[in-house]
Amino acid sequence: MVADDRVSARTRIVLADVVRRESDSEHPRTEHPRTEHPRTELAEQTRVGEALVRGLVRAQLSLALRLWLVVAVGLGGLPWLFAIAPSVSQVTVLGVHLPWVLLGVLSFPFLVLVGWAYVRLAERNEQDFTDLIQRPER
């Protein structure tokens, strides 16, 4: 399997490494007593750091719920369609009734597509969070 050059590598954030880097830096934290860097806030588990993590978790939960709704409406709506409009369920495609084609065959590529979209969007959320944490101090 060949790696895609367009896919950015994920960055793993380890709180111990962040704390170690902060303590090893040449500039002491007392230089900017009022404005803490998000990385420091996260490492020290302050209210701001907790809010940052809560924001990431909320973004991931929101994404999961939105895509769950897409799947529920997309796949759950088909039986309702066939019950409300029975003539649609009588349509045949290559000798197979349409409900079998939609629910038995086309549902799997649909689920793979939704899973792919979830991974891409979740990685984007994580990258935004990483960019926020690693942005240089002002």
Solvent accessible surface area in square Angstrom, and as a share of the most:
residue,aa,sasa,rsa
1,M,245,1.09
2,V,141,0.81
3,A,88,0.68
4,D,66,0.34
5,D,143,0.74
6,R,209,0.76
7,V,84,0.48
8,S,81,0.52
9,A,90,0.70
10,R,162,0.59
11,T,63,0.36
12,R,212,0.77
13,I,49,0.25
14,V,56,0.32
15,L,67,0.33
16,A,55,0.43
17,D,47,0.24
18,V,4,0.02
19,V,62,0.36
20,R,136,0.50
21,R,132,0.48
22,E,26,0.12
23,S,76,0.49
24,D,109,0.56
25,S,55,0.35
26,E,162,0.73
27,H,122,0.54
28,P,86,0.54
29,R,106,0.39
30,T,111,0.65
31,E,92,0.41
32,H,76,0.34
33,P,102,0.64
34,R,224,0.82
35,T,98,0.57
36,E,70,0.31
37,H,11,0.05
38,P,17,0.11
39,R,44,0.16
40,T,4,0.02
41,E,21,0.09
42,L,12,0.06
43,A,15,0.12
44,E,81,0.36
45,Q,123,0.55
46,T,45,0.26
47,R,211,0.77
48,V,81,0.46
49,G,2,0.02
50,E,87,0.39
51,A,48,0.37
52,L,36,0.18
53,V,62,0.36
54,R,121,0.44
55,G,32,0.31
56,L,40,0.20
57,V,89,0.51
58,R,151,0.55
59,A,37,0.29
60,Q,36,0.16
61,L,101,0.50
62,S,49,0.32
63,L,4,0.02
64,A,38,0.30
65,L,101,0.50
66,R,141,0.51
67,L,27,0.13
68,W,162,0.57
69,L,102,0.51
70,V,70,0.40
71,V,32,0.19
72,A,37,0.29
73,V,100,0.58
74,G,30,0.29
75,L,40,0.20
76,G,36,0.34
77,G,30,0.28
78,L,32,0.16
79,P,68,0.43
80,W,178,0.62
81,L,77,0.38
82,F,23,0.09
83,A,76,0.59
84,I,134,0.68
85,A,29,0.22
86,P,82,0.52
87,S,81,0.52
88,V,42,0.24
89,S,20,0.13
90,Q,118,0.53
91,V,74,0.42
92,T,74,0.43
93,V,61,0.35
94,L,177,0.88
95,G,71,0.68
96,V,68,0.39
97,H,81,0.36
98,L,35,0.17
99,P,27,0.17
100,W,181,0.64
101,V,25,0.14
102,L,42,0.21
103,L,70,0.35
104,G,36,0.34
105,V,92,0.53
106,L,91,0.45
107,S,9,0.06
108,F,126,0.52
109,P,77,0.49
110,F,59,0.25
111,L,73,0.36
112,V,108,0.62
113,L,107,0.53
114,V,19,0.11
115,G,35,0.33
116,W,148,0.52
117,A,26,0.20
118,Y,74,0.28
119,V,79,0.45
120,R,134,0.49
121,L,57,0.29
122,A,10,0.07
123,E,51,0.23
124,R,143,0.52
125,N,28,0.14
126,E,50,0.23
127,Q,62,0.28
128,D,84,0.43
129,F,27,0.11
130,T,8,0.05
131,D,77,0.40
132,L,58,0.29
133,I,1,0.00
134,Q,80,0.35
135,R,98,0.36
136,P,109,0.69
137,E,94,0.42
138,R,237,0.86
